[in-house]
Amino acid sequence: MADNKLTEASHAGLVNGLADAKRELFNLRFQLATGQLENTERIKLVKKDIARHNTEIRAREIAAAEAAAGQTQEPAQVGSTEGES
């Protein structure tokens, strides 16, 4: 999945894509251990794909937390600025 597709994907799509990538990495490692894997570069690519999914999921968690914190702090900041005027 390209980076732009990750930013456009839903949360469920990201989680499903992450699970698929982890499953693929497991299978690739198994093939490597049994001597059946021909393209070892694929392991590196799948690891990067997993990292991209984790990064996008975490970025969304942080954005949601900041939005929630901004909503709870906003009334307090408005009240304090009105009293100072």
C-alpha atoms as a printed R data frame, in Angstrom:
   type eleno elety resid chain resno       x       y      z
1  ATOM     1    CA   MET     A     1   0.000   0.000  0.000
2  ATOM     2    CA   ALA     A     2   1.360   3.422 -0.870
3  ATOM     3    CA   ASP     A     3   1.612   6.134  1.765
4  ATOM     4    CA   ASN     A     4  -1.225   8.177  0.266
5  ATOM     5    CA   LYS     A     5  -3.465   5.113  0.360
6  ATOM     6    CA   LEU     A     6  -2.684   4.676  4.049
7  ATOM     7    CA   THR     A     7  -3.728   8.223  4.898
8  ATOM     8    CA   GLU     A     8  -6.980   7.746  2.988
9  ATOM     9    CA   ALA     A     9  -7.769   4.324  4.508
10 ATOM    10    CA   SER     A    10 -10.248   3.903  7.323
11 ATOM    11    CA   HIS     A    11  -9.099   2.790 10.757
12 ATOM    12    CA   ALA     A    12 -10.518  -0.681 10.156
13 ATOM    13    CA   GLY     A    13  -8.695  -0.823  6.826
14 ATOM    14    CA   LEU     A    14  -5.427   0.084  8.525
15 ATOM    15    CA   VAL     A    15  -5.897  -2.549 11.208
16 ATOM    16    CA   ASN     A    16  -6.779  -5.195  8.628
17 ATOM    17    CA   GLY     A    17  -3.808  -4.225  6.477
18 ATOM    18    CA   LEU     A    18  -1.533  -4.417  9.511
19 ATOM    19    CA   ALA     A    19  -2.829  -7.875 10.390
20 ATOM    20    CA   ASP     A    20  -2.330  -9.043  6.794
21 ATOM    21    CA   ALA     A    21   1.232  -7.717  6.729
22 ATOM    22    CA   LYS     A    22   2.073  -9.403 10.035
23 ATOM    23    CA   ARG     A    23   0.632 -12.660  8.756
24 ATOM    24    CA   GLU     A    24   2.696 -12.360  5.583
25 ATOM    25    CA   LEU     A    25   5.854 -11.648  7.588
26 ATOM    26    CA   PHE     A    26   5.225 -14.745  9.687
27 ATOM    27    CA   ASN     A    27   4.835 -16.857  6.561
28 ATOM    28    CA   LEU     A    28   7.967 -15.365  4.992
29 ATOM    29    CA   ARG     A    29  10.004 -16.101  8.108
30 ATOM    30    CA   PHE     A    30   8.692 -19.642  8.113
31 ATOM    31    CA   GLN     A    31   9.673 -20.065  4.465
32 ATOM    32    CA   LEU     A    32  13.119 -18.616  5.233
33 ATOM    33    CA   ALA     A    33  13.642 -21.100  8.067
34 ATOM    34    CA   THR     A    34  12.633 -24.039  5.895
35 ATOM    35    CA   GLY     A    35  14.752 -22.914  2.948
36 ATOM    36    CA   GLN     A    36  11.790 -22.264  0.642
37 ATOM    37    CA   LEU     A    37  12.134 -18.477  0.397
38 ATOM    38    CA   GLU     A    38  13.761 -17.274 -2.806
39 ATOM    39    CA   ASN     A    39  13.268 -13.509 -2.469
40 ATOM    40    CA   THR     A    40  14.602 -12.498  0.957
41 ATOM    41    CA   GLU     A    41  14.173  -8.809  0.086
42 ATOM    42    CA   ARG     A    42  10.421  -9.286  0.546
43 ATOM    43    CA   ILE     A    43  10.928  -9.598  4.322
44 ATOM    44    CA   LYS     A    44  12.450  -6.126  4.442
45 ATOM    45    CA   LEU     A    45   9.604  -4.652  2.389
46 ATOM    46    CA   VAL     A    46   6.921  -6.240  4.558
47 ATOM    47    CA   LYS     A    47   8.621  -4.954  7.738
48 ATOM    48    CA   LYS     A    48   8.551  -1.437  6.297
49 ATOM    49    CA   ASP     A    49   4.900  -1.859  5.388
50 ATOM    50    CA   ILE     A    50   4.141  -2.877  8.980
51 ATOM    51    CA   ALA     A    51   6.005   0.200 10.243
52 ATOM    52    CA   ARG     A    52   4.018   2.446  7.891
53 ATOM    53    CA   HIS     A    53   0.733   1.026  9.153
54 ATOM    54    CA   ASN     A    54   1.802   1.427 12.788
55 ATOM    55    CA   THR     A    55   2.939   4.996 12.136
56 ATOM    56    CA   GLU     A    56  -0.354   6.005 10.537
57 ATOM    57    CA   ILE     A    57  -2.401   4.365 13.302
58 ATOM    58    CA   ARG     A    58  -0.329   6.122 15.977
59 ATOM    59    CA   ALA     A    59  -0.553   9.475 14.178
60 ATOM    60    CA   ARG     A    60  -4.335   9.177 14.177
61 ATOM    61    CA   GLU     A    61  -4.345   8.277 17.892
62 ATOM    62    CA   ILE     A    62  -2.264  11.351 18.677
63 ATOM    63    CA   ALA     A    63  -4.479  13.604 16.537
64 ATOM    64    CA   ALA     A    64  -7.583  12.281 18.269
65 ATOM    65    CA   ALA     A    65  -6.050  12.805 21.705
66 ATOM    66    CA   GLU     A    66  -5.007  16.357 20.819
67 ATOM    67    CA   ALA     A    67  -8.476  17.113 19.490
68 ATOM    68    CA   ALA     A    68 -10.057  15.759 22.669
69 ATOM    69    CA   ALA     A    69  -7.622  17.727 24.846
70 ATOM    70    CA   GLY     A    70  -8.295  20.872 22.844
71 ATOM    71    CA   GLN     A    71 -12.040  20.497 23.383
72 ATOM    72    CA   THR     A    72 -11.676  20.088 27.127
73 ATOM    73    CA   GLN     A    73  -9.184  22.952 27.560
74 ATOM    74    CA   GLU     A    74 -10.849  25.461 25.266
75 ATOM    75    CA   PRO     A    75 -13.598  26.631 27.682
76 ATOM    76    CA   ALA     A    76 -11.029  27.156 30.452
77 ATOM    77    CA   GLN     A    77  -8.830  29.274 28.198
78 ATOM    78    CA   VAL     A    78 -11.773  31.365 26.997
79 ATOM    79    CA   GLY     A    79 -12.884  32.025 30.568
80 ATOM    80    CA   SER     A    80  -9.430  33.088 31.692
81 ATOM    81    CA   THR     A    81  -8.902  35.486 28.767
82 ATOM    82    CA   GLU     A    82 -12.272  37.143 29.320
83 ATOM    83    CA   GLY     A    83 -11.448  37.839 32.967
84 ATOM    84    CA   GLU     A    84  -8.117  39.447 32.057
85 ATOM    85    CA   SER     A    85  -9.625  41.963 29.635
